Amino acid sequence: MKTYDRIFGAGPRGFFISLVALAVAWKLEPLVSLPIVCSDVLIRWSMFFIALIATLLLVIWSFWSLPPATRGKELVTTGAFRYFRHPLYAAFLLFFNFGLAILLNNWIYIFWAVALHGIWHLNIIKEEKLMKQEFPKEYTEYCTKTGRFVPRLW
């Protein structure tokens, strides 16, 4: 596994795709007459702040669970990785993007946040193939127990 892939995975590519998709949504907003999400500015900022805190907590937990120096060298299934196969990506997909969508206050951004889930599922296929090559049996078994971005609690 190449060092770049081991350390960064699909993150930079997914981040770029997410920004492009956000720019498209921003350009489409005035052209599409969708209603606002919430008229109360305090509620929108509060929800964004809560989402930001949740994002930061999950990012910190992700780095604590798997420091960059050990990425791709061992399969970690504890800490944040007990619940998410990709907790760092999940932090943004589950919390930050929806908080930002509410703050931006148009349903097109909610659609953007939902669409990113599908885009990121496609984006990480290569990363998961690399993990299956490095840890064939262990990673396959791990995938059956753990969700990509949303925890499998049952």
PAMI-532027 format. One record per atom (N, C-alpha, C, O): residue number from 1; x, y, z; atom name. Coordinates in pm, whole numbers, plus 32768, in hexadecimal, padded with zeros to 4 digits. Each point is the difference from the previous one (the first is absolute). Layout:
<rs>
(r NUM (X Y Z) CA)
...
</rs>
This chain:
<rs>
(r 1 (8055 7F8B 8000) N)
(r 1 (7FAB 8075 8000) CA)
(r 1 (805B 807C 8000) C)
(r 1 (805A 800B 8053) O)
(r 2 (7F8D 8051 7F51) N)
(r 2 (804F 807B 7FF7) CA)
(r 2 (7FEB 8054 807E) C)
(r 2 (7F95 7FFF 803C) O)
(r 3 (80D4 8049 7FEB) N)
(r 3 (7FFA 8051 8079) CA)
(r 3 (7F90 8067 7FF8) C)
(r 3 (7FB7 8012 8062) O)
(r 4 (803A 8032 7F2B) N)
(r 4 (7F97 8065 7FF1) CA)
(r 4 (7F76 7FC2 8016) C)
(r 4 (7FAE 8036 804A) O)
(r 5 (8039 7F58 7F74) N)
(r 5 (7F7F 7FBC 800F) CA)
(r 5 (7FEA 7FD2 808F) C)
(r 5 (7F91 8006 8034) O)
(r 6 (80DA 7FCB 800B) N)
(r 6 (7FF6 7FCE 8088) CA)
(r 6 (7FDC 8070 8061) C)
(r 6 (7FB0 7FEC 805B) O)
(r 7 (808A 808A 7F92) N)
(r 7 (7FE9 806D 805D) CA)
(r 7 (7F81 804E 7FE0) C)
(r 7 (7FB2 801F 805A) O)
(r 8 (8038 8002 7F27) N)
(r 8 (7F92 8059 7FDC) CA)
(r 8 (7F84 7FB8 7FC9) C)
(r 8 (7F91 8033 800D) O)
(r 9 (8081 7F58 7FB8) N)
(r 9 (7F8E 7FB6 7FC9) CA)
(r 9 (7FB5 8051 7F9A) C)
(r 9 (803C 8044 7FAD) O)
(r 10 (7F41 7FB5 8059) N)
(r 10 (7FA9 8044 7FA1) CA)
(r 10 (7FDD 808E 802C) C)
(r 10 (7FB4 8045 7FBC) O)
(r 11 (8081 7FE6 80B3) N)
(r 11 (7FDC 8081 803A) CA)
(r 11 (8013 8078 7FA5) C)
(r 11 (7FA0 804A 7FEA) O)
(r 12 (80D8 7FCE 7FE1) N)
(r 12 (8012 8077 7FAC) CA)
(r 12 (7FA6 8002 7F84) C)
(r 12 (7FC7 8068 7FDE) O)
(r 13 (802C 7F27 7FE0) N)
(r 13 (7FA9 7FF8 7F8A) CA)
(r 13 (7F6F 801A 8027) C)
(r 13 (7FBA 804A 7FBC) O)
(r 14 (8019 7F7A 80B1) N)
(r 14 (7F77 8013 802E) CA)
(r 14 (7FE6 808F 802B) C)
(r 14 (7F93 8035 7FE8) O)
(r 15 (80CF 800A 8058) N)
(r 15 (7FF2 808B 8029) CA)
(r 15 (7FEE 805A 7F87) C)
(r 15 (7FAB 8059 7FFF) O)
(r 16 (80A7 7F90 7F9A) N)
(r 16 (7FF6 804F 7F85) CA)
(r 16 (7F77 7FEC 7FBD) C)
(r 16 (7FC1 8061 7FD7) O)
(r 17 (8013 7F24 801F) N)
(r 17 (7F7D 7FE2 7FC5) CA)
(r 17 (7F91 8044 8051) C)
(r 17 (7FA2 8037 7FC6) O)
(r 18 (8068 7FC5 80BE) N)
(r 18 (7F9C 803E 8056) CA)
(r 18 (7FFA 8097 7FEA) C)
(r 18 (7F94 803B 7FFC) O)
(r 19 (80E1 8003 7FF6) N)
(r 19 (8003 8091 7FE7) CA)
(r 19 (7FC4 8024 7F78) C)
(r 19 (7FB8 8062 7FF4) O)
(r 20 (8067 7F4D 7FA7) N)
(r 20 (7FC8 8019 7F7C) CA)
(r 20 (7F68 7FF1 8005) C)
(r 20 (7FB7 8052 7FC7) O)
(r 21 (801A 7F46 807C) N)
(r 21 (7F6F 7FEC 800D) CA)
(r 21 (7FBF 8073 804C) C)
(r 21 (7F90 8029 7FDF) O)
(r 22 (80B4 800C 8088) N)
(r 22 (7FCC 8073 804A) CA)
(r 22 (7FF9 807B 7FA5) C)
(r 22 (7F9F 804C 8006) O)
(r 23 (80C7 7FC8 7FA7) N)
(r 23 (8000 8071 7FA4) CA)
(r 23 (7F8D 7FF4 7F9B) C)
(r 23 (7FC1 8064 7FDE) O)
(r 24 (8025 7F23 7FF5) N)
(r 24 (7F90 7FE9 7FA4) CA)
(r 24 (7F7C 8022 8045) C)
(r 24 (7FAA 8043 7FC7) O)
(r 25 (8046 7F8E 80B4) N)
(r 25 (7F86 801F 804C) CA)
(r 25 (7FF1 8097 8014) C)
(r 25 (7F92 8036 7FF4) O)
(r 26 (80DD 800D 802A) N)
(r 26 (7FFE 8090 8015) CA)
(r 26 (7FD5 804A 7F80) C)
(r 26 (7FB4 8061 8006) O)
(r 27 (807E 7F6F 7F86) N)
(r 27 (7FDA 803D 7F81) CA)
(r 27 (7F6E 7FE2 7FDC) C)
(r 27 (7FBD 8052 7FC1) O)
(r 28 (8013 7F38 8067) N)
(r 28 (7F77 7FD9 7FE0) CA)
(r 28 (7F99 8043 805B) C)
(r 28 (7F8C 8010 7FDA) O)
(r 29 (809E 8016 809E) N)
(r 29 (7FA1 8037 8062) CA)
(r 29 (7FA7 806F 7FC8) C)
(r 29 (7F87 7FFA 8011) O)
(r 30 (80B2 806D 7FAD) N)
(r 30 (7FA7 806A 7FCD) CA)
(r 30 (7FA9 7FD3 7F8A) C)
(r 30 (7F99 803E 7FE3) O)
(r 31 (808F 7F57 7FDA) N)
(r 31 (7FB6 7FD2 7F8B) CA)
(r 31 (7F8D 7FA3 8024) C)
(r 31 (7F9F 7FF3 7FB4) O)
(r 32 (806B 7FCE 80C0) N)
(r 32 (7F9B 7FA0 802D) CA)
(r 32 (7FB6 8041 8075) C)
(r 32 (803E 802C 8060) O)
(r 33 (7F41 7FD8 7F97) N)
(r 33 (7FB5 8043 806B) CA)
(r 33 (7FD6 7F9D 806C) C)
(r 33 (7F8E 7FD3 8005) O)
(r 34 (80D2 800C 8051) N)
(r 34 (7FE4 7FA8 8071) CA)
(r 34 (7FEF 8056 807D) C)
(r 34 (803D 806A 800B) O)
(r 35 (7F72 7F69 8052) N)
(r 35 (7FE9 8050 8079) CA)
(r 35 (8079 7FFE 805D) C)
(r 35 (8059 7FAD 7FF3) O)
(r 36 (7FA6 80B0 806C) N)
(r 36 (8069 8002 8066) CA)
(r 36 (7FE7 7F8D 8062) C)
(r 36 (7F92 7FC9 8006) O)
(r 37 (80D4 8014 8045) N)
(r 37 (7FF7 7F93 8060) CA)
(r 37 (7FC5 8031 8083) C)
(r 37 (7FA8 7FBF 8039) O)
(r 38 (8087 80B3 7FF8) N)
(r 38 (7FD5 8035 8083) CA)
(r 38 (800E 8097 7FFF) C)
(r 38 (8068 8035 7FD7) O)
(r 39 (7F32 8010 8054) N)
(r 39 (8005 8093 7FFE) CA)
(r 39 (8048 803C 807A) C)
(r 39 (8024 8075 7FFE) O)
(r 40 (7FEF 7F3C 8069) N)
(r 40 (803F 8032 807B) CA)
(r 40 (8099 7FF4 7FF7) C)
(r 40 (8037 7F92 7FFE) O)
(r 41 (800C 80E1 7FFE) N)
(r 41 (8091 8003 7FF2) CA)
(r 41 (8045 7FBE 8078) C)
(r 41 (8063 7FB9 7FEF) O)
(r 42 (7F6A 805E 8088) N)
(r 42 (803C 7FC7 8079) CA)
(r 42 (7FFB 7F66 7FFD) C)
(r 42 (8061 7FBE 8027) O)
(r 43 (7F31 800B 7FAD) N)
(r 43 (7FF4 7F6E 7FF6) CA)
(r 43 (8064 7FCB 7F9A) C)
(r 43 (8042 7F9B 8018) O)
(r 44 (7FC9 80A7 7F77) N)
(r 44 (805D 7FD2 7F97) CA)
(r 44 (8090 8002 8032) C)
(r 44 (804A 7FA0 7FED) O)
(r 45 (7FDD 80CE 8053) N)
(r 45 (8089 8008 8033) CA)
(r 45 (8018 7F9D 8072) C)
(r 45 (806D 7FC8 800B) O)
(r 46 (7F2E 8023 8047) N)
(r 46 (800C 7F9E 806D) CA)
(r 46 (8013 7F73 7FC8) C)
(r 46 (8055 7FB4 802F) O)
(r 47 (7F5C 802B 7F6D) N)
(r 47 (800C 7F7A 7FC4) CA)
(r 47 (8087 7FEF 7FBC) C)
(r 47 (803D 7F95 8007) O)
(r 48 (7FF3 80D4 7FB7) N)
(r 48 (8084 7FF9 7FC2) CA)
(r 48 (806D 7FEF 806A) C)
(r 48 (805C 7FB0 7FED) O)
(r 49 (7F99 8099 8081) N)
(r 49 (8062 7FF6 806B) CA)
(r 49 (8001 7F73 803C) C)
(r 49 (806B 7FC9 801A) O)
(r 50 (7F20 7FFE 7FFD) N)
(r 50 (7FF6 7F77 8035) CA)
(r 50 (803E 7F9D 7F9E) C)
(r 50 (804A 7FA6 8027) O)
(r 51 (7F98 806C 7F58) N)
(r 51 (8039 7FA8 7F98) CA)
(r 51 (8097 800F 7FFB) C)
(r 51 (8048 7F9D 7FEE) O)
(r 52 (7FEA 80DD 8021) N)
(r 52 (808F 8019 7FFF) CA)
(r 52 (8045 7FBC 8076) C)
(r 52 (806A 7FC4 7FF0) O)
(r 53 (7F5A 8045 8086) N)
(r 53 (8038 7FBE 8077) CA)
(r 53 (8000 7F67 7FEC) C)
(r 53 (8064 7FBE 801D) O)
(r 54 (7F2D 800B 7FB1) N)
(r 54 (7FFA 7F6F 7FE6) CA)
(r 54 (8069 7FD7 7F9B) C)
(r 54 (803F 7F97 800F) O)
(r 55 (7FD5 80BA 7F89) N)
(r 55 (8067 7FE3 7F9B) CA)
(r 55 (8089 7FFE 8041) C)
(r 55 (804D 7FA2 7FEC) O)
(r 56 (7FD2 80C4 8061) N)
(r 56 (8084 8007 803F) CA)
(r 56 (8018 7F8C 8060) C)
(r 56 (806D 7FC9 8004) O)
(r 57 (7F2D 8013 8049) N)
(r 57 (8010 7F8F 805D) CA)
(r 57 (801B 7F7E 7FB5) C)
(r 57 (8057 7FB2 8028) O)
(r 58 (7F60 8036 7F6C) N)
(r 58 (8016 7F84 7FB4) CA)
(r 58 (8087 8002 7FB8) C)
(r 58 (8040 7F98 7FF5) O)
(r 59 (7FEB 80DC 7FDA) N)
(r 59 (8084 800A 7FC0) CA)
(r 59 (806E 7FE3 8067) C)
(r 59 (805C 7FB4 7FE4) O)
(r 60 (7F9A 8087 8091) N)
(r 60 (8064 7FE8 8069) CA)
(r 60 (8000 7F6D 8029) C)
(r 60 (806B 7FC4 800F) O)
(r 61 (7F1F 8003 8001) N)
(r 61 (7FF6 7F72 8025) CA)
(r 61 (803C 7FA8 7F93) C)
(r 61 (803F 7F9B 801E) O)
(r 62 (7FAD 808A 7F65) N)
(r 62 (8038 7FB5 7F8F) CA)
(r 62 (8098 8000 8004) C)
(r 62 (803F 7F98 7FF3) O)
(r 63 (7FFC 80E0 801F) N)
(r 63 (8092 8009 8005) CA)
(r 63 (8038 7FBB 807C) C)
(r 63 (806D 7FC6 7FFA) O)
(r 64 (7F4B 8040 8074) N)
(r 64 (802C 7FBA 8079) CA)
(r 64 (7FFA 7F69 7FEB) C)
(r 64 (8058 7FB7 802E) O)
(r 65 (7F41 801A 7F8D) N)
(r 65 (7FF0 7F71 7FE9) CA)
(r 65 (8066 7FC9 7F9D) C)
(r 65 (802B 7F8D 800B) O)
(r 66 (7FFA 80C5 7F93) N)
(r 66 (805F 7FD4 7F99) CA)
(r 66 (8059 8075 7FD7) C)
(r 66 (7FDC 804B 7FA5) O)
(r 67 (8097 7FC5 809C) N)
(r 67 (805B 806C 7FDA) CA)
(r 67 (8032 7FED 7F70) C)
(r 67 (800D 7F8F 7FD2) O)
(r 68 (8010 80DE 7FE7) N)
(r 68 (802D 7FF7 7F75) CA)
(r 68 (8079 7FA4 7FEA) C)
(r 68 (800A 7FC2 7F97) O)
(r 69 (804F 8034 80CA) N)
(r 69 (8078 7FAC 7FF0) CA)
(r 69 (7FE0 7F6C 7FF5) C)
(r 69 (804F 7FB4 7FC7) O)
(r 70 (7F3F 8020 806E) N)
(r 70 (7FDE 7F72 7FFD) CA)
(r 70 (7F9A 7FDC 7F94) C)
(r 70 (7FDA 7F8C 7FF3) O)
(r 71 (7FF8 80D6 7FC0) N)
(r 71 (7F9A 7FE6 7F9B) CA)
(r 71 (8033 7FA0 7F96) C)
(r 71 (806F 800F 7FCC) O)
(r 72 (7F3E 7F8F 8015) N)
(r 72 (8021 7F9E 7F9A) CA)
(r 72 (8062 7F95 802D) C)
(r 72 (801D 7FA3 7FB5) O)
(r 73 (8016 806A 80C2) N)
(r 73 (8060 7F9F 8034) CA)
(r 73 (7FBE 7F9B 805B) C)
(r 73 (8032 7F90 8011) O)
(r 74 (7F5F 8096 802A) N)
(r 74 (7FB5 7FA5 8056) CA)
(r 74 (7F6C 801E 7FF2) C)
(r 74 (7FD9 8071 7FE3) O)
(r 75 (7FD6 7F2B 8030) N)
(r 75 (7F70 8011 7FF8) CA)
(r 75 (7FCC 8021 808C) C)
(r 75 (8009 7FAE 805B) O)
(r 76 (7FC2 80C8 7FB4) N)
(r 76 (7FCC 802C 8081) CA)
(r 76 (7F69 7FF1 7FFE) C)
(r 76 (7FBC 8032 7FA6) O)
(r 77 (8010 7F89 80BD) N)
(r 77 (7F6F 7FEA 8009) CA)
(r 77 (7FCA 802D 8088) C)
(r 77 (7F93 7FD8 802A) O)
(r 78 (80B9 807C 801A) N)
(r 78 (7FD7 8034 8082) CA)
(r 78 (7FF1 8097 7FF7) C)
(r 78 (801D 803D 7F99) O)
(r 79 (7FB6 8000 80D4) N)
(r 79 (7FEE 8091 8002) CA)
(r 79 (7F94 8028 7F9D) C)
(r 79 (7F97 7FC0 7FF8) O)
(r 80 (8081 80A9 7FBD) N)
(r 80 (7F9F 8030 7F9C) CA)
(r 80 (7FE9 7F97 7F94) C)
(r 80 (7F95 7FFB 7FC4) O)
(r 81 (80D1 7FB3 8023) N)
(r 81 (7FF6 7F9A 7F97) CA)
(r 81 (7FA8 7F8A 8029) C)
(r 81 (7FE1 7FAA 7FAD) O)
(r 82 (7FF8 8052 80CE) N)
(r 82 (7FA1 7F9A 802A) CA)
(r 82 (7F76 801C 7FC4) C)
(r 82 (7FB2 7FA3 7FE9) O)
(r 83 (8030 80DB 7FFF) N)
(r 83 (7F7C 8029 7FD0) CA)
(r 83 (7FFF 8029 7F6D) C)
(r 83 (7F9B 7FF1 7FBC) O)
(r 84 (80D4 8043 8013) N)
(r 84 (800A 8032 7F76) CA)
(r 84 (807C 7FC4 7FBF) C)
(r 84 (806A 7FFA 803E) O)
(r 85 (7F8A 7FDA 7F45) N)
(r 85 (8078 7FD7 7FB6) CA)
(r 85 (8051 807B 7FD7) C)
(r 85 (807A 7FF8 7FF1) O)
(r 86 (7F42 8077 7FFE) N)
(r 86 (8042 807C 7FD6) CA)
(r 86 (7FD0 8074 8059) C)
(r 86 (7FB6 8056 7FD0) O)
(r 87 (8072 7FAC 80AF) N)
(r 87 (7FCA 8065 805C) CA)
(r 87 (8024 8090 7FDB) C)
(r 87 (7FB1 805B 8019) O)
(r 88 (80C4 7FBA 7FAE) N)
(r 88 (8026 8088 7FDA) CA)
(r 88 (7FA3 8035 7F93) C)
(r 88 (7FD2 8072 8006) O)
(r 89 (8014 7F3C 7F97) N)
(r 89 (7FA3 8029 7F95) CA)
(r 89 (7F72 800D 8037) C)
(r 89 (7FB6 805B 7FDB) O)
(r 90 (8025 7F4A 807E) N)
(r 90 (7F7A 8002 803B) CA)
(r 90 (7FE9 8081 804E) C)
(r 90 (7F90 8035 8001) O)
(r 91 (80D7 7FFF 803F) N)
(r 91 (7FF2 807C 804C) CA)
(r 91 (7FCB 8070 7FA8) C)
(r 91 (7FA9 804D 8029) O)
(r 92 (808A 7FBA 7F5F) N)
(r 92 (7FD5 806A 7FA5) CA)
(r 92 (7F7C 7FDD 7FBD) C)
(r 92 (7FAA 8057 7FF1) O)
(r 93 (8045 7F2C 7FE8) N)
(r 93 (7F84 7FD9 7FBB) CA)
(r 93 (7F87 8003 805A) C)
(r 93 (7F93 8027 7FD5) O)
(r 94 (807C 7FB0 80A8) N)
(r 94 (7F8D 7FFA 805B) CA)
(r 94 (7FE4 8083 8048) C)
(r 94 (7F8C 8022 8018) O)
(r 95 (80DC 8027 800A) N)
(r 95 (7FED 8074 8055) CA)
(r 95 (801B 8085 7FB9) C)
(r 95 (7FA6 8052 7FF1) O)
(r 96 (80D5 7FC3 7FE5) N)
(r 96 (8024 8082 7FCB) CA)
(r 96 (7FAD 8028 7F87) C)
(r 96 (7FCB 806F 7FFB) O)
(r 97 (8029 7F39 7FA3) N)
(r 97 (7FB8 8023 7F86) CA)
(r 97 (7F6E 8025 801B) C)
(r 97 (7FCC 805E 7FC4) O)
(r 98 (7FF3 7F58 8095) N)
(r 98 (7F74 8020 801F) CA)
(r 98 (7FF6 8082 8051) C)
(r 98 (7FA2 804E 7FED) O)
(r 99 (80BD 7FC8 806D) N)
(r 99 (8001 807E 8049) CA)
(r 99 (8015 8076 7FA3) C)
(r 99 (7FBE 8067 800D) O)
(r 100 (809D 7F89 7F94) N)
(r 100 (8018 8069 7F9D) CA)
(r 100 (7F85 8015 7FA8) C)
(r 100 (7FDC 8071 7FE1) O)
(r 101 (7FE4 7F23 7FF8) N)
(r 101 (7F87 800A 7FAC) CA)
(r 101 (7F92 804E 8047) C)
(r 101 (7FBB 8051 7FC3) O)
(r 102 (8036 7F96 80BF) N)
(r 102 (7F9A 8049 804C) CA)
(r 102 (8027 8094 800E) C)
(r 102 (7FAC 8059 7FF5) O)
(r 103 (80D4 7FBF 8023) N)
(r 103 (802F 808A 800B) CA)
(r 103 (7FEC 804C 7F7D) C)
(r 103 (7FD8 8075 8002) O)
(r 104 (8042 7F4B 7F8C) N)
(r 104 (7FF0 8040 7F7E) CA)
(r 104 (7F6C 8014 7FDC) C)
(r 104 (7FDF 8050 7FA9) O)
(r 105 (7FCB 7F68 809B) N)
(r 105 (7F70 801C 8002) CA)
(r 105 (7FB7 7FF3 7F7B) C)
(r 105 (7FB0 8057 7FDB) O)
(r 106 (806C 7F3E 7FDD) N)
(r 106 (7FB3 7FE4 7F88) CA)
(r 106 (8000 7F69 7FEE) C)
(r 106 (8064 7FBD 801B) O)
(r 107 (7F2C 800E 7FB8) N)
(r 107 (7FF4 7F6E 7FF1) CA)
(r 107 (8062 7FC7 7F9A) C)
(r 107 (801C 7F88 8004) O)
(r 108 (8017 80C8 7FA2) N)
(r 108 (8061 7FCC 7F9F) CA)
(r 108 (807E 7FCF 8047) C)
(r 108 (8041 7FA2 7FD3) O)
(r 109 (7FE2 809F 809E) N)
(r 109 (8076 7FD5 804C) CA)
(r 109 (7FE4 7F80 804F) C)
(r 109 (805B 7FB1 8019) O)
(r 110 (7F2A 803B 800F) N)
(r 110 (7FDA 7F80 803F) CA)
(r 110 (800F 7F91 7F98) C)
(r 110 (8036 7F95 801F) O)
(r 111 (7F9B 8083 7F66) N)
(r 111 (8010 7F9D 7F95) CA)
(r 111 (8094 7FE7 7FE4) C)
(r 111 (8029 7F8F 7FE6) O)
(r 112 (8027 80DB 801F) N)
(r 112 (8091 7FF4 7FEE) CA)
(r 112 (803B 7FA2 806A) C)
(r 112 (804E 7FA6 7FE0) O)
(r 113 (7F8C 8070 809F) N)
(r 113 (8035 7FAE 806D) CA)
(r 113 (7FD7 7F6D 7FF1) C)
(r 113 (804F 7FA7 801D) O)
(r 114 (7F37 8041 7FB7) N)
(r 114 (7FD1 7F76 7FEC) CA)
(r 114 (8049 7FC1 7F89) C)
(r 114 (802B 7F8D 8007) O)
(r 115 (7FE4 80BF 7F8C) N)
(r 115 (8042 7FCB 7F88) CA)
(r 115 (8092 7FDB 801B) C)
(r 115 (8035 7FA4 7FC2) O)
(r 116 (800B 80A4 8099) N)
(r 116 (808C 7FE2 801E) CA)
(r 116 (8013 7F74 8038) C)
(r 116 (806A 7FC5 7FEF) O)
(r 117 (7F32 8005 8054) N)
(r 117 (800C 7F77 8033) CA)
(r 117 (8018 7F9E 7F8D) C)
(r 117 (805B 7FAD 8008) O)
(r 118 (7F56 805E 7F90) N)
(r 118 (8012 7FA8 7F8C) CA)
(r 118 (8085 8018 7FBB) C)
(r 118 (8043 7FA2 7FD7) O)
(r 119 (7FE2 80DB 801B) N)
(r 119 (807F 8023 7FC0) CA)
(r 119 (8075 7FC6 804F) C)
(r 119 (805E 7FC9 7FC6) O)
(r 120 (7F9D 8044 80BE) N)
(r 120 (806D 7FCD 8054) CA)
(r 120 (8003 7F67 8002) C)
(r 120 (806C 7FC5 800C) O)
(r 121 (7F21 7FFB 7FE8) N)
(r 121 (8001 7F6E 7FF7) CA)
(r 121 (8050 7FD4 7F86) C)
(r 121 (804E 7FA1 8008) O)
(r 122 (7F9F 80A3 7F89) N)
(r 122 (804D 7FE1 7F87) CA)
(r 122 (8092 8028 800F) C)
(r 122 (8059 7FBB 7FCF) O)
(r 123 (7FBF 80B3 8075) N)
(r 123 (8086 8035 8011) CA)
(r 123 (805D 7FA3 804E) C)
(r 123 (8078 7FFC 7FE6) O)
(r 124 (7F52 7FBA 8078) N)
(r 124 (8058 7FB0 8057) CA)
(r 124 (8010 7F6F 7FD3) C)
(r 124 (8040 7FB1 8046) O)
(r 125 (7F88 802C 7F48) N)
(r 125 (800C 7F76 7FD1) CA)
(r 125 (8093 7FD7 7FF4) C)
(r 125 (8025 7F93 802B) O)
(r 126 (802E 80C3 7F9A) N)
(r 126 (808E 7FE0 7FF1) CA)
(r 126 (8043 7FEE 8088) C)
(r 126 (8050 7FA4 8013) O)
(r 127 (7F8F 80B3 804B) N)
(r 127 (803A 7FF7 8086) CA)
(r 127 (7FDB 7F7C 8043) C)
(r 127 (8054 7FC0 803F) O)
(r 128 (7F2F 8017 7FB2) N)
(r 128 (7FD5 7F82 803D) CA)
(r 128 (8040 7F88 7FBA) C)
(r 128 (801C 7F9B 8041) O)
(r 129 (7FFA 806E 7F3D) N)
(r 129 (8046 7F94 7FB9) CA)
(r 129 (808F 7FF1 8034) C)
(r 129 (8032 7F90 8012) O)
(r 130 (8010 80E0 8007) N)
(r 130 (8087 7FFB 8038) CA)
(r 130 (8000 7FBE 808A) C)
(r 130 (805A 7FB2 8020) O)
(r 131 (7F43 806E 8030) N)
(r 131 (7FF8 7FC4 8085) CA)
(r 131 (7FE7 7F6A 7FF6) C)
(r 131 (8037 7FB2 804F) O)
(r 132 (7F77 8024 7F51) N)
(r 132 (7FE6 7F71 7FED) CA)
(r 132 (807D 7FB7 7FD0) C)
(r 132 (8014 7F8B 8021) O)
(r 133 (8042 80B9 7F93) N)
(r 133 (807E 7FC4 7FD6) CA)
(r 133 (8060 7FF1 8075) C)
(r 133 (8045 7F9A 800D) O)
(r 134 (7FBF 80CC 8049) N)
(r 134 (805B 7FFD 8073) CA)
(r 134 (7FD3 7FA0 806D) C)
(r 134 (8051 7FBB 803E) O)
(r 135 (7F2C 8040 7FDA) N)
(r 135 (7FC7 7FAF 806D) CA)
(r 135 (7F88 7FB2 7FC9) C)
(r 135 (7F8E 801D 8025) O)
(r 136 (8089 7F80 7F84) N)
(r 136 (7F92 7FBF 7FB7) CA)
(r 136 (7F8F 7FCA 8059) C)
(r 136 (7F8D 8029 7FF1) O)
(r 137 (8092 7F7F 8068) N)
(r 137 (7F98 7FC2 8052) CA)
(r 137 (7FCB 805F 806A) C)
(r 137 (7F87 800D 8013) O)
(r 138 (80D4 8036 8032) N)
(r 138 (7FD8 8057 806F) CA)
(r 138 (7FA8 8074 7FD1) C)
(r 138 (7F9C 8020 8040) O)
(r 139 (808B 801F 7F4F) N)
(r 139 (7FB4 8075 7FD2) CA)
(r 139 (7F76 7FD6 7FCC) C)
(r 139 (7F9E 8047 8015) O)
(r 140 (805B 7F49 7FA7) N)
(r 140 (7F7F 7FCF 7FCE) CA)
(r 140 (7FA1 7FE5 8074) C)
(r 140 (7F8B 8024 7FFA) O)
(r 141 (80A8 7F9D 806F) N)
(r 141 (7FAD 7FE6 8077) CA)
(r 141 (7FDA 8082 8046) C)
(r 141 (7F8E 8010 802D) O)
(r 142 (80CF 804C 7FDC) N)
(r 142 (7FE8 8084 803D) CA)
(r 142 (7F90 804A 7FB6) C)
(r 142 (7FAC 8040 803E) O)
(r 143 (8055 7FB8 7F3C) N)
(r 143 (7F9A 8044 7FAF) CA)
(r 143 (7F74 7FCB 801B) C)
(r 143 (7F9E 804A 7FF5) O)
(r 144 (8056 7F38 802E) N)
(r 144 (7F7C 7FC7 801A) CA)
(r 144 (7FC6 8032 8084) C)
(r 144 (7F87 7FF9 8016) O)
(r 145 (80CF 803A 8042) N)
(r 145 (7FD3 802B 8085) CA)
(r 145 (7FF6 8098 800F) C)
(r 145 (7FBD 8031 805B) O)
(r 146 (8083 8019 7F4C) N)
(r 146 (800E 8090 8012) CA)
(r 146 (7FD0 804B 7F85) C)
(r 146 (8020 7FDA 7F8F) O)
(r 147 (7F94 8090 8085) N)
(r 147 (7FD2 8054 7F91) CA)
(r 147 (806D 805D 7FCF) C)
(r 147 (805B 8024 804A) O)
(r 148 (7F9A 8001 7F37) N)
(r 148 (8064 805C 7FC7) CA)
(r 148 (7FFD 8087 8047) C)
(r 148 (8062 8029 803D) O)
(r 149 (7F2C 801A 7FBA) N)
(r 149 (7FF4 8087 8035) CA)
(r 149 (7F97 800B 806F) C)
(r 149 (8001 805F 804E) O)
(r 150 (7FA7 7F41 7FB7) N)
(r 150 (7F97 7FFF 8065) CA)
(r 150 (8013 7F82 8053) C)
(r 150 (800A 7F92 7FC8) O)
(r 151 (7FFA 807B 80BC) N)
(r 151 (8018 7F8A 8055) CA)
(r 151 (7F93 7F95 7FEE) C)
(r 151 (7F8A 801F 7FF1) O)
(r 152 (80A1 7F65 8012) N)
(r 152 (7FA2 7F8F 8004) CA)
(r 152 (7FEE 7FDC 8092) C)
(r 152 (8052 7FB9 803B) O)
(r 153 (7F44 8077 7FFD) N)
(r 153 (7FEB 7FEC 8090) CA)
(r 153 (7FAF 7F84 801F) C)
(r 153 (7FF1 7FDD 8075) O)
(r 154 (7FDB 7FDE 7F26) N)
(r 154 (7FB0 7F8A 8018) CA)
(r 154 (803B 7F88 7FBC) C)
(r 154 (7FC9 7F92 800A) O)
</rs>
